[in-house]
Amino acid sequence: MNALPTDSQERKTYPLYRGLFKYFPRALAAIAHHSWANNEKHNPGEPIHWSREKSSDHLDCLLRHVIEEDWEAVAWRALAHLELSLEDSELTPTRFHSPELTAHAQEIVDRYKERMGMEGNDE
């Protein structure tokens, strides 16, 4: 699956440089270095690559890194989890804002509120 839309107008809604790299250049550089350092640790002597089979507990690791205040590792694990989630669901970011998905999410929130006795409480 292509990471970006094939429609040229829609692709313009993914400003990777202006909307990501220019916002977070230091953070993205730190994550790239984290990828390199951990490739050296887990795959010494091999070209940099994501050994997906070596770790799949990204959320557990992410929270452990939060406790340790290892923010590069937190960001890397969050990106890994997001990438795998997008791959698994075969969604592109624009489909997250679909009316069907929004309605489904609202149904889940409403059921949760009902179970918790929070009906009518919009706080």
N, CA, C and O atoms as a printed pandas DataFrame, in Angstrom:
     atom_number atom_name residue_name chain_id  residue_number  x_coord  y_coord  z_coord
0              1         N          MET        A               1    0.841   -1.180    0.000
1              2        CA          MET        A               1    0.000    0.000    0.000
2              3         C          MET        A               1    0.885    1.242    0.000
3              4         O          MET        A               1    1.895    1.304    0.702
4              5         N          ASN        A               2    0.496    2.209   -0.784
5              6        CA          ASN        A               2    1.224    3.462   -0.860
6              7         C          ASN        A               2    0.950    4.290    0.399
7              8         O          ASN        A               2   -0.195    4.372    0.843
8              9         N          ALA        A               3    1.976    4.895    0.971
9             10        CA          ALA        A               3    1.806    5.698    2.178
10            11         C          ALA        A               3    1.097    7.011    1.893
11            12         O          ALA        A               3    0.525    7.611    2.804
12            13         N          LEU        A               4    1.124    7.466    0.657
13            14        CA          LEU        A               4    0.487    8.728    0.281
14            15         C          LEU        A               4   -0.581    8.483   -0.772
15            16         O          LEU        A               4   -0.504    7.513   -1.527
16            17         N          PRO        A               5   -1.574    9.356   -0.824
17            18        CA          PRO        A               5   -2.597    9.233   -1.864
18            19         C          PRO        A               5   -1.983    9.382   -3.250
19            20         O          PRO        A               5   -0.943   10.021   -3.412
20            21         N          THR        A               6   -2.626    8.793   -4.239
21            22        CA          THR        A               6   -2.129    8.928   -5.604
22            23         C          THR        A               6   -2.668   10.179   -6.277
23            24         O          THR        A               6   -2.071   10.654   -7.244
24            25         N          ASP        A               7   -3.776   10.726   -5.798
25            26        CA          ASP        A               7   -4.340   11.946   -6.361
26            27         C          ASP        A               7   -3.451   13.141   -6.001
27            28         O          ASP        A               7   -3.131   13.354   -4.832
28            29         N          SER        A               8   -3.058   13.916   -7.013
29            30        CA          SER        A               8   -2.111   15.015   -6.776
30            31         C          SER        A               8   -2.675   16.086   -5.849
31            32         O          SER        A               8   -1.933   16.647   -5.043
32            33         N          GLN        A               9   -3.953   16.379   -5.944
33            34        CA          GLN        A               9   -4.542   17.397   -5.054
34            35         C          GLN        A               9   -4.585   16.897   -3.614
35            36         O          GLN        A               9   -4.273   17.638   -2.681
36            37         N          GLU        A              10   -4.970   15.646   -3.441
37            38        CA          GLU        A              10   -5.029   15.084   -2.087
38            39         C          GLU        A              10   -3.636   14.970   -1.475
39            40         O          GLU        A              10   -3.470   15.165   -0.271
40            41         N          ARG        A              11   -2.633   14.654   -2.299
41            42        CA          ARG        A              11   -1.249   14.564   -1.793
42            43         C          ARG        A              11   -0.799   15.881   -1.178
43            44         O          ARG        A              11    0.017   15.894   -0.256
44            45         N          LYS        A              12   -1.328   16.985   -1.685
45            46        CA          LYS        A              12   -0.954   18.300   -1.143
46            47         C          LYS        A              12   -1.450   18.492    0.286
47            48         O          LYS        A              12   -1.016   19.419    0.970
48            49         N          THR        A              13   -2.344   17.636    0.740
49            50        CA          THR        A              13   -2.832   17.730    2.119
50            51         C          THR        A              13   -1.939   16.959    3.090
51            52         O          THR        A              13   -2.270   16.819    4.268
52            53         N          TYR        A              14   -0.807   16.462    2.592
53            54        CA          TYR        A              14    0.181   15.754    3.404
54            55         C          TYR        A              14    1.507   16.516    3.330
55            56         O          TYR        A              14    2.451   16.039    2.700
56            57         N          PRO        A              15    1.594   17.678    3.954
57            58        CA          PRO        A              15    2.822   18.480    3.843
58            59         C          PRO        A              15    3.942   17.913    4.719
59            60         O          PRO        A              15    4.197   18.410    5.816
60            61         N          LEU        A              16    4.600   16.877    4.225
61            62        CA          LEU        A              16    5.610   16.183    5.027
62            63         C          LEU        A              16    6.737   17.106    5.474
63            64         O          LEU        A              16    7.198   17.011    6.612
64            65         N          TYR        A              17    7.183   17.990    4.599
65            66        CA          TYR        A              17    8.263   18.896    4.982
66            67         C          TYR        A              17    7.728   20.034    5.850
67            68         O          TYR        A              17    8.180   20.223    6.979
68            69         N          ARG        A              18    6.762   20.794    5.318
69            70        CA          ARG        A              18    6.262   21.959    6.051
70            71         C          ARG        A              18    5.444   21.591    7.277
71            72         O          ARG        A              18    5.447   22.332    8.260
72            73         N          GLY        A              19    4.737   20.456    7.241
73            74        CA          GLY        A              19    3.853   20.091    8.333
74            75         C          GLY        A              19    4.401   19.059    9.294
75            76         O          GLY        A              19    3.743   18.712   10.274
76            77         N          LEU        A              20    5.599   18.564    9.026
77            78        CA          LEU        A              20    6.210   17.585    9.931
78            79         C          LEU        A              20    7.666   17.932   10.198
79            80         O          LEU        A              20    8.027   18.264   11.327
80            81         N          PHE        A              21    8.502   17.859    9.173
81            82        CA          PHE        A              21    9.931   18.068    9.392
82            83         C          PHE        A              21   10.240   19.475    9.905
83            84         O          PHE        A              21   11.058   19.633   10.811
84            85         N          LYS        A              22    9.596   20.494    9.338
85            86        CA          LYS        A              22    9.870   21.861    9.797
86            87         C          LYS        A              22    9.355   22.092   11.216
87            88         O          LYS        A              22    9.897   22.927   11.940
88            89         N          TYR        A              23    8.314   21.361   11.623
89            90        CA          TYR        A              23    7.793   21.484   12.981
90            91         C          TYR        A              23    8.732   20.834   14.000
91            92         O          TYR        A              23    8.962   21.376   15.081
92            93         N          PHE        A              24    9.264   19.680   13.646
93            94        CA          PHE        A              24    9.983   18.847   14.615
94            95         C          PHE        A              24   11.345   18.380   14.115
95            96         O          PHE        A              24   11.618   17.182   14.183
96            97         N          PRO        A              25   12.207   19.250   13.621
97            98        CA          PRO        A              25   13.472   18.768   13.052
98            99         C          PRO        A              25   14.371   18.076   14.076
99           100         O          PRO        A              25   14.981   17.055   13.760
100          101         N          ARG        A              26   14.466   18.599   15.272
101          102        CA          ARG        A              26   15.326   18.000   16.293
102          103         C          ARG        A              26   14.769   16.646   16.744
103          104         O          ARG        A              26   15.508   15.674   16.903
104          105         N          ALA        A              27   13.449   16.609   16.944
105          106        CA          ALA        A              27   12.811   15.368   17.394
106          107         C          ALA        A              27   12.961   14.277   16.340
107          108         O          ALA        A              27   13.262   13.131   16.675
108          109         N          LEU        A              28   12.754   14.622   15.070
109          110        CA          LEU        A              28   12.883   13.617   14.015
110          111         C          LEU        A              28   14.326   13.159   13.863
111          112         O          LEU        A              28   14.578   11.981   13.610
112          113         N          ALA        A              29   15.277   14.080   14.015
113          114        CA          ALA        A              29   16.685   13.682   13.969
114          115         C          ALA        A              29   17.008   12.748   15.139
115          116         O          ALA        A              29   17.742   11.774   14.973
116          117         N          ALA        A              30   16.461   13.045   16.319
117          118        CA          ALA        A              30   16.702   12.190   17.488
118          119         C          ALA        A              30   16.113   10.797   17.273
119          120         O          ALA        A              30   16.725    9.801   17.659
120          121         N          ILE        A              31   14.935   10.721   16.661
121          122        CA          ILE        A              31   14.324    9.420   16.394
122          123         C          ILE        A              31   15.147    8.652   15.360
123          124         O          ILE        A              31   15.344    7.444   15.492
124          125         N          ALA        A              32   15.625    9.351   14.335
125          126        CA          ALA        A              32   16.469    8.688   13.328
126          127         C          ALA        A              32   17.739    8.139   13.973
127          128         O          ALA        A              32   18.161    7.025   13.663
128          129         N          HIS        A              33   18.350    8.915   14.869
129          130        CA          HIS        A              33   19.556    8.433   15.553
130          131         C          HIS        A              33   19.210    7.241   16.454
131          132         O          HIS        A              33   19.971    6.277   16.538
132          133         N          HIS        A              34   18.063    7.318   17.123
133          134        CA          HIS        A              34   17.604    6.201   17.961
134          135         C          HIS        A              34   17.462    4.933   17.115
135          136         O          HIS        A              34   17.851    3.849   17.550
136          137         N          SER        A              35   16.905    5.067   15.907
137          138        CA          SER        A              35   16.783    3.923   14.997
138          139         C          SER        A              35   18.158    3.351   14.665
139          140         O          SER        A              35   18.359    2.137   14.691
140          141         N          TRP        A              36   19.092    4.233   14.353
141          142        CA          TRP        A              36   20.445    3.788   14.009
142          143         C          TRP        A              36   21.103    3.079   15.201
143          144         O          TRP        A              36   21.646    1.983   15.056
144          145         N          ALA        A              37   21.048    3.718   16.383
145          146        CA          ALA        A              37   21.706    3.150   17.566
146          147         C          ALA        A              37   21.127    1.790   17.927
147          148         O          ALA        A              37   21.863    0.874   18.294
148          149         N          ASN        A              38   19.817    1.658   17.822
149          150        CA          ASN        A              38   19.206    0.376   18.172
150          151         C          ASN        A              38   19.404   -0.671   17.090
151          152         O          ASN        A              38   19.396   -1.867   17.379
152          153         N          ASN        A              39   19.580   -0.242   15.854
153          154        CA          ASN        A              39   19.953   -1.205   14.817
154          155         C          ASN        A              39   21.349   -1.753   15.111
155          156         O          ASN        A              39   21.594   -2.949   14.959
156          157         N          GLU        A              40   22.252   -0.886   15.528
157          158        CA          GLU        A              40   23.605   -1.335   15.895
158          159         C          GLU        A              40   23.555   -2.297   17.081
159          160         O          GLU        A              40   24.325   -3.257   17.137
160          161         N          LYS        A              41   22.657   -2.043   18.024
161          162        CA          LYS        A              41   22.524   -2.889   19.212
162          163         C          LYS        A              41   21.914   -4.256   18.867
163          164         O          LYS        A              41   22.419   -5.292   19.300
164          165         N          HIS        A              42   20.830   -4.249   18.088
165          166        CA          HIS        A              42   20.080   -5.475   17.841
166          167         C          HIS        A              42   20.463   -6.196   16.551
167          168         O          HIS        A              42   20.193   -7.387   16.397
168          169         N          ASN        A              43   21.093   -5.470   15.623
169          170        CA          ASN        A              43   21.481   -6.053   14.336
170          171         C          ASN        A              43   22.890   -5.592   13.971
171          172         O          ASN        A              43   23.085   -4.993   12.914
172          173         N          PRO        A              44   23.868   -5.860   14.823
173          174        CA          PRO        A              44   25.209   -5.316   14.584
174          175         C          PRO        A              44   25.767   -5.714   13.214
175          176         O          PRO        A              44   25.700   -6.871   12.799
176          177         N          GLY        A              45   26.311   -4.721   12.542
177          178        CA          GLY        A              45   26.932   -4.960   11.251
178          179         C          GLY        A              45   25.969   -5.049   10.082
179          180         O          GLY        A              45   26.407   -5.166    8.938
180          181         N          GLU        A              46   24.671   -4.999   10.337
181          182        CA          GLU        A              46   23.685   -5.072    9.264
182          183         C          GLU        A              46   23.241   -3.671    8.871
183          184         O          GLU        A              46   23.274   -2.758    9.697
184          185         N          PRO        A              47   22.825   -3.487    7.618
185          186        CA          PRO        A              47   22.264   -2.192    7.231
186          187         C          PRO        A              47   21.035   -1.882    8.088
187          188         O          PRO        A              47   20.344   -2.792    8.544
188          189         N          ILE        A              48   20.774   -0.611    8.299
189          190        CA          ILE        A              48   19.650   -0.228    9.157
190          191         C          ILE        A              48   18.338   -0.752    8.580
191          192         O          ILE        A              48   18.032   -0.561    7.403
192          193         N          HIS        A              49   17.578   -1.412    9.439
193          194        CA          HIS        A              49   16.264   -1.923    9.075
194          195         C          HIS        A              49   15.468   -2.183   10.340
195          196         O          HIS        A              49   16.036   -2.318   11.423
196          197         N          TRP        A              50   14.178   -2.252   10.203
197          198        CA          TRP        A              50   13.280   -2.499   11.322
198          199         C          TRP        A              50   13.047   -3.994   11.424
199          200         O          TRP        A              50   12.371   -4.577   10.576
200          201         N          SER        A              51   13.595   -4.616   12.445
201          202        CA          SER        A              51   13.392   -6.053   12.690
202          203         C          SER        A              51   12.060   -6.229   13.413
203          204         O          SER        A              51   12.017   -6.377   14.635
204          205         N          ARG        A              52   11.009   -6.210   12.666
205          206        CA          ARG        A              52    9.660   -6.238   13.243
206          207         C          ARG        A              52    9.406   -7.476   14.096
207          208         O          ARG        A              52    8.642   -7.421   15.060
208          209         N          GLU        A              53   10.041   -8.588   13.748
209          210        CA          GLU        A              53    9.799   -9.827   14.479
210          211         C          GLU        A              53   10.432   -9.838   15.866
211          212         O          GLU        A              53   10.090  -10.689   16.687
212          213         N          LYS        A              54   11.339   -8.919   16.142
213          214        CA          LYS        A              54   12.054   -8.941   17.422
214          215         C          LYS        A              54   11.270   -8.301   18.561
215          216         O          LYS        A              54   11.574   -8.557   19.726
216          217         N          SER        A              55   10.275   -7.482   18.259
217          218        CA          SER        A              55    9.504   -6.839   19.308
218          219         C          SER        A              55    8.156   -6.405   18.765
219          220         O          SER        A              55    8.083   -5.705   17.756
220          221         N          SER        A              56    7.101   -6.815   19.424
221          222        CA          SER        A              56    5.766   -6.417   18.991
222          223         C          SER        A              56    4.950   -5.826   20.131
223          224         O          SER        A              56    3.773   -5.509   19.956
224          225         N          ASP        A              57    5.564   -5.678   21.287
225          226        CA          ASP        A              57    4.850   -5.141   22.448
226          227         C          ASP        A              57    5.102   -3.635   22.574
227          228         O          ASP        A              57    5.563   -3.154   23.609
228          229         N          HIS        A              58    4.793   -2.906   21.507
229          230        CA          HIS        A              58    5.143   -1.496   21.435
230          231         C          HIS        A              58    4.500   -0.654   22.534
231          232         O          HIS        A              58    5.154    0.241   23.071
232          233         N          LEU        A              59    3.252   -0.910   22.882
233          234        CA          LEU        A              59    2.600   -0.079   23.898
234          235         C          LEU        A              59    3.182   -0.329   25.286
235          236         O          LEU        A              59    3.354    0.612   26.061
236          237         N          ASP        A              60    3.487   -1.581   25.609
237          238        CA          ASP        A              60    4.135   -1.855   26.898
238          239         C          ASP        A              60    5.497   -1.176   26.960
239          240         O          ASP        A              60    5.848   -0.556   27.963
240          241         N          CYS        A              61    6.255   -1.299   25.885
241          242        CA          CYS        A              61    7.572   -0.666   25.842
242          243         C          CYS        A              61    7.444    0.855   25.895
243          244         O          CYS        A              61    8.221    1.525   26.576
244          245         N          LEU        A              62    6.470    1.391   25.178
245          246        CA          LEU        A              62    6.264    2.842   25.171
246          247         C          LEU        A              62    6.047    3.348   26.594
247          248         O          LEU        A              62    6.665    4.329   27.008
248          249         N          LEU        A              63    5.177    2.687   27.334
249          250        CA          LEU        A              63    4.911    3.149   28.704
250          251         C          LEU        A              63    6.125    2.978   29.611
251          252         O          LEU        A              63    6.372    3.805   30.489
252          253         N          ARG        A              64    6.877    1.910   29.396
253          254        CA          ARG        A              64    8.121    1.759   30.171
254          255         C          ARG        A              64    9.068    2.910   29.867
255          256         O          ARG        A              64    9.709    3.445   30.771
256          257         N          HIS        A              65    9.160    3.294   28.594
257          258        CA          HIS        A              65   10.026    4.412   28.225
258          259         C          HIS        A              65    9.514    5.738   28.782
259          260         O          HIS        A              65   10.309    6.627   29.089
260          261         N          VAL        A              66    8.196    5.880   28.916
261          262        CA          VAL        A              66    7.648    7.081   29.559
262          263         C          VAL        A              66    8.147    7.157   30.999
263          264         O          VAL        A              66    8.608    8.207   31.448
264          265         N          ILE        A              67    8.054    6.042   31.717
265          266        CA          ILE        A              67    8.512    6.000   33.110
266          267         C          ILE        A              67    9.999    6.342   33.197
267          268         O          ILE        A              67   10.442    7.035   34.113
268          269         N          GLU        A              68   10.759    5.837   32.221
269          270        CA          GLU        A              68   12.207    6.100   32.187
270          271         C          GLU        A              68   12.546    7.477   31.620
271          272         O          GLU        A              68   13.704    7.893   31.651
272          273         N          GLU        A              69   11.530    8.189   31.098
273          274        CA          GLU        A              69   11.716    9.489   30.451
274          275         C          GLU        A              69   12.699    9.419   29.285
275          276         O          GLU        A              69   13.523   10.312   29.088
276          277         N          ASP        A              70   12.591    8.332   28.518
277          278        CA          ASP        A              70   13.390    8.146   27.302
278          279         C          ASP        A              70   12.501    8.550   26.131
279          280         O          ASP        A              70   11.875    7.702   25.495
280          281         N          TRP        A              71   12.449    9.848   25.851
281          282        CA          TRP        A              71   11.464   10.395   24.919
282          283         C          TRP        A              71   11.713    9.975   23.476
283          284         O          TRP        A              71   10.762    9.860   22.703
284          285         N          GLU        A              72   12.958    9.746   23.097
285          286        CA          GLU        A              72   13.221    9.251   21.746
286          287         C          GLU        A              72   12.594    7.868   21.570
287          288         O          GLU        A              72   11.965    7.587   20.550
288          289         N          ALA        A              73   12.773    7.016   22.569
289          290        CA          ALA        A              73   12.208    5.669   22.503
290          291         C          ALA        A              73   10.683    5.709   22.552
291          292         O          ALA        A              73   10.024    4.915   21.882
292          293         N          VAL        A              74   10.114    6.626   23.340
293          294        CA          VAL        A              74    8.656    6.780   23.380
294          295         C          VAL        A              74    8.135    7.131   21.990
295          296         O          VAL        A              74    7.184    6.520   21.501
296          297         N          ALA        A              75    8.769    8.126   21.356
297          298        CA          ALA        A              75    8.327    8.563   20.031
298          299         C          ALA        A              75    8.484    7.440   19.012
299          300         O          ALA        A              75    7.596    7.223   18.188
300          301         N          TRP        A              76    9.608    6.725   19.063
301          302        CA          TRP        A              76    9.833    5.632   18.119
302          303         C          TRP        A              76    8.756    4.568   18.281
303          304         O          TRP        A              76    8.186    4.105   17.293
304          305         N          ARG        A              77    8.472    4.176   19.532
305          306        CA          ARG        A              77    7.465    3.144   19.784
306          307         C          ARG        A              77    6.075    3.611   19.363
307          308         O          ARG        A              77    5.281    2.822   18.850
308          309         N          ALA        A              78    5.780    4.893   19.579
309          310        CA          ALA        A              78    4.482    5.425   19.142
310          311         C          ALA        A              78    4.370    5.362   17.620
311          312         O          ALA        A              78    3.328    4.978   17.088
312          313         N          LEU        A              79    5.435    5.736   16.925
313          314        CA          LEU        A              79    5.429    5.661   15.463
314          315         C          LEU        A              79    5.316    4.218   14.980
315          316         O          LEU        A              79    4.599    3.940   14.019
316          317         N          ALA        A              80    6.017    3.303   15.639
317          318        CA          ALA        A              80    5.947    1.891   15.257
318          319         C          ALA        A              80    4.525    1.368   15.427
319          320         O          ALA        A              80    4.001    0.679   14.551
320          321         N          HIS        A              81    3.909    1.696   16.548
321          322        CA          HIS        A              81    2.538    1.243   16.790
322          323         C          HIS        A              81    1.573    1.843   15.765
323          324         O          HIS        A              81    0.703    1.146   15.244
324          325         N          LEU        A              82    1.729    3.125   15.482
325          326        CA          LEU        A              82    0.866    3.767   14.495
326          327         C          LEU        A              82    1.053    3.150   13.114
327          328         O          LEU        A              82    0.072    2.873   12.423
328          329         N          GLU        A              83    2.298    2.932   12.707
329          330        CA          GLU        A              83    2.571    2.335   11.393
330          331         C          GLU        A              83    1.917    0.960   11.277
331          332         O          GLU        A              83    1.270    0.661   10.273
332          333         N          LEU        A              84    2.084    0.133   12.291
333          334        CA          LEU        A              84    1.495   -1.207   12.252
334          335         C          LEU        A              84   -0.028   -1.148   12.287
335          336         O          LEU        A              84   -0.696   -1.942   11.625
336          337         N          SER        A              85   -0.576   -0.219   13.050
337          338        CA          SER        A              85   -2.032   -0.057   13.106
338          339         C          SER        A              85   -2.585    0.351   11.752
339          340         O          SER        A              85   -3.608   -0.169   11.307
340          341         N          LEU        A              86   -1.904    1.285   11.098
341          342        CA          LEU        A              86   -2.344    1.711    9.772
342          343         C          LEU        A              86   -2.226    0.572    8.762
343          344         O          LEU        A              86   -3.107    0.386    7.923
344          345         N          GLU        A              87   -1.141   -0.181    8.846
345          346        CA          GLU        A              87   -0.975   -1.327    7.953
346          347         C          GLU        A              87   -2.062   -2.369    8.195
347          348         O          GLU        A              87   -2.665   -2.885    7.254
348          349         N          ASP        A              88   -2.300   -2.669    9.465
349          350        CA          ASP        A              88   -3.282   -3.705    9.800
350          351         C          ASP        A              88   -4.686   -3.324    9.355
351          352         O          ASP        A              88   -5.436   -4.171    8.870
352          353         N          SER        A              89   -5.036   -2.087    9.512
353          354        CA          SER        A              89   -6.394   -1.664    9.160
354          355         C          SER        A              89   -6.505   -1.208    7.719
355          356         O          SER        A              89   -7.600   -0.927    7.233
356          357         N          GLU        A              90   -5.360   -1.135    7.029
357          358        CA          GLU        A              90   -5.314   -0.654    5.649
358          359         C          GLU        A              90   -5.996    0.696    5.504
359          360         O          GLU        A              90   -6.705    0.956    4.532
360          361         N          LEU        A              91   -5.761    1.551    6.501
361          362        CA          LEU        A              91   -6.310    2.907    6.473
362          363         C          LEU        A              91   -5.215    3.882    6.117
363          364         O          LEU        A              91   -4.057    3.695    6.491
364          365         N          THR        A              92   -5.574    4.909    5.405
365          366        CA          THR        A              92   -4.678    6.042    5.241
366          367         C          THR        A              92   -5.153    7.094    6.231
367          368         O          THR        A              92   -6.311    7.050    6.647
368          369         N          PRO        A              93   -4.310    8.033    6.622
369          370        CA          PRO        A              93   -4.727    9.025    7.619
370          371         C          PRO        A              93   -6.017    9.756    7.268
371          372         O          PRO        A              93   -6.776   10.088    8.178
372          373         N          THR        A              94   -6.301   10.021    6.010
373          374        CA          THR        A              94   -7.515   10.761    5.673
374          375         C          THR        A              94   -8.768    9.959    6.000
375          376         O          THR        A              94   -9.811   10.552    6.279
376          377         N          ARG        A              95   -8.700    8.637    5.975
377          378        CA          ARG        A              95   -9.883    7.836    6.266
378          379         C          ARG        A              95  -10.238    7.865    7.743
379          380         O          ARG        A              95  -11.345    7.466    8.105
380          381         N          PHE        A              96   -9.334    8.326    8.616
381          382        CA          PHE        A              96   -9.677    8.449   10.028
382          383         C          PHE        A              96  -10.768    9.480   10.239
383          384         O          PHE        A              96  -11.459    9.447   11.258
384          385         N          HIS        A              97  -10.935   10.383    9.306
385          386        CA          HIS        A              97  -11.914   11.447    9.447
386          387         C          HIS        A              97  -13.180   11.158    8.666
387          388         O          HIS        A              97  -13.978   12.062    8.416
388          389         N          SER        A              98  -13.371    9.903    8.276
389          390        CA          SER        A              98  -14.563    9.550    7.513
390          391         C          SER        A              98  -15.784    9.641    8.420
391          392         O          SER        A              98  -15.682    9.363    9.615
392          393         N          PRO        A              99  -16.935   10.026    7.877
393          394        CA          PRO        A              99  -18.156   10.095    8.685
394          395         C          PRO        A              99  -18.503    8.758    9.332
395          396         O          PRO        A              99  -18.986    8.722   10.464
396          397         N          GLU        A             100  -18.256    7.641    8.608
397          398        CA          GLU        A             100  -18.585    6.331    9.163
398          399         C          GLU        A             100  -17.740    6.031   10.398
399          400         O          GLU        A             100  -18.255    5.543   11.404
400          401         N          LEU        A             101  -16.440    6.323   10.318
401          402        CA          LEU        A             101  -15.559    6.057   11.446
402          403         C          LEU        A             101  -15.878    6.988   12.611
403          404         O          LEU        A             101  -15.855    6.560   13.765
404          405         N          THR        A             102  -16.171    8.245   12.328
405          406        CA          THR        A             102  -16.534    9.202   13.376
406          407         C          THR        A             102  -17.803    8.746   14.080
407          408         O          THR        A             102  -17.877    8.790   15.308
408          409         N          ALA        A             103  -18.806    8.308   13.317
409          410        CA          ALA        A             103  -20.058    7.834   13.909
410          411         C          ALA        A             103  -19.806    6.596   14.769
411          412         O          ALA        A             103  -20.365    6.475   15.859
412          413         N          HIS        A             104  -18.974    5.682   14.288
413          414        CA          HIS        A             104  -18.654    4.479   15.059
414          415         C          HIS        A             104  -17.946    4.850   16.366
415          416         O          HIS        A             104  -18.262    4.305   17.424
416          417         N          ALA        A             105  -16.996    5.771   16.289
417          418        CA          ALA        A             105  -16.294    6.210   17.500
418          419         C          ALA        A             105  -17.273    6.831   18.482
419          420         O          ALA        A             105  -17.175    6.583   19.684
420          421         N          GLN        A             106  -18.221    7.637   17.996
421          422        CA          GLN        A             106  -19.202    8.251   18.885
422          423         C          GLN        A             106  -20.089    7.199   19.538
423          424         O          GLN        A             106  -20.453    7.337   20.706
424          425         N          GLU        A             107  -20.443    6.148   18.796
425          426        CA          GLU        A             107  -21.230    5.055   19.373
426          427         C          GLU        A             107  -20.481    4.402   20.526
427          428         O          GLU        A             107  -21.068    4.094   21.563
428          429         N          ILE        A             108  -19.189    4.194   20.342
429          430        CA          ILE        A             108  -18.372    3.583   21.398
430          431         C          ILE        A             108  -18.336    4.486   22.624
431          432         O          ILE        A             108  -18.500    4.014   23.749
432          433         N          VAL        A             109  -18.123    5.779   22.413
433          434        CA          VAL        A             109  -18.102    6.737   23.533
434          435         C          VAL        A             109  -19.448    6.741   24.243
435          436         O          VAL        A             109  -19.494    6.730   25.473
436          437         N          ASP        A             110  -20.545    6.757   23.488
437          438        CA          ASP        A             110  -21.880    6.777   24.093
438          439         C          ASP        A             110  -22.144    5.519   24.914
439          440         O          ASP        A             110  -22.706    5.600   26.007
440          441         N          ARG        A             111  -21.737    4.341   24.391
441          442        CA          ARG        A             111  -21.919    3.097   25.151
442          443         C          ARG        A             111  -21.106    3.121   26.449
443          444         O          ARG        A             111  -21.580    2.675   27.494
444          445         N          TYR        A             112  -19.879    3.646   26.371
445          446        CA          TYR        A             112  -19.034    3.735   27.561
446          447         C          TYR        A             112  -19.681    4.643   28.598
447          448         O          TYR        A             112  -19.755    4.295   29.776
448          449         N          LYS        A             113  -20.151    5.808   28.157
449          450        CA          LYS        A             113  -20.795    6.750   29.075
450          451         C          LYS        A             113  -22.017    6.118   29.721
451          452         O          LYS        A             113  -22.264    6.295   30.914
452          453         N          GLU        A             114  -22.787    5.372   28.914
453          454        CA          GLU        A             114  -23.977    4.716   29.437
454          455         C          GLU        A             114  -23.596    3.712   30.519
455          456         O          GLU        A             114  -24.210    3.681   31.585
456          457         N          ARG        A             115  -22.586    2.895   30.247
457          458        CA          ARG        A             115  -22.132    1.906   31.234
458          459         C          ARG        A             115  -21.623    2.560   32.506
459          460         O          ARG        A             115  -21.797    2.026   33.602
460          461         N          MET        A             116  -20.993    3.716   32.357
461          462        CA          MET        A             116  -20.403    4.397   33.515
462          463         C          MET        A             116  -21.398    5.335   34.195
463          464         O          MET        A             116  -21.040    6.042   35.136
464          465         N          GLY        A             117  -22.656    5.343   33.719
465          466        CA          GLY        A             117  -23.657    6.229   34.307
466          467         C          GLY        A             117  -23.391    7.694   34.025
467          468         O          GLY        A             117  -23.668    8.560   34.855
468          469         N          MET        A             118  -22.855    7.962   32.857
469          470        CA          MET        A             118  -22.476    9.343   32.518
470          471         C          MET        A             118  -23.384    9.917   31.428
471          472         O          MET        A             118  -23.003   10.887   30.772
472          473         N          GLU        A             119  -24.569    9.349   31.218
473          474        CA          GLU        A             119  -25.449    9.848   30.167
474          475         C          GLU        A             119  -25.739   11.327   30.395
475          476         O          GLU        A             119  -25.972   11.772   31.519
476          477         N          GLY        A             120  -25.717   12.075   29.291
477          478        CA          GLY        A             120  -26.050   13.490   29.348
478          479         C          GLY        A             120  -24.962   14.355   29.949
479          480         O          GLY        A             120  -25.118   15.574   30.008
480          481         N          ASN        A             121  -23.860   13.763   30.397
481          482        CA          ASN        A             121  -22.765   14.538   30.991
482          483         C          ASN        A             121  -21.705   14.726   29.925
483          484         O          ASN        A             121  -20.952   13.800   29.620
484          485         N          ASP        A             122  -21.642   15.924   29.355
485          486        CA          ASP        A             122  -20.686   16.191   28.271
486          487         C          ASP        A             122  -19.377   16.774   28.766
487          488         O          ASP        A             122  -18.618   17.328   27.971
488          489         N          GLU        A             123  -19.099   16.668   30.019
489          490        CA          GLU        A             123  -17.832   17.209   30.538
490          491         C          GLU        A             123  -16.704   16.263   30.305
491          492         O          GLU        A             123  -15.566   16.554   30.676
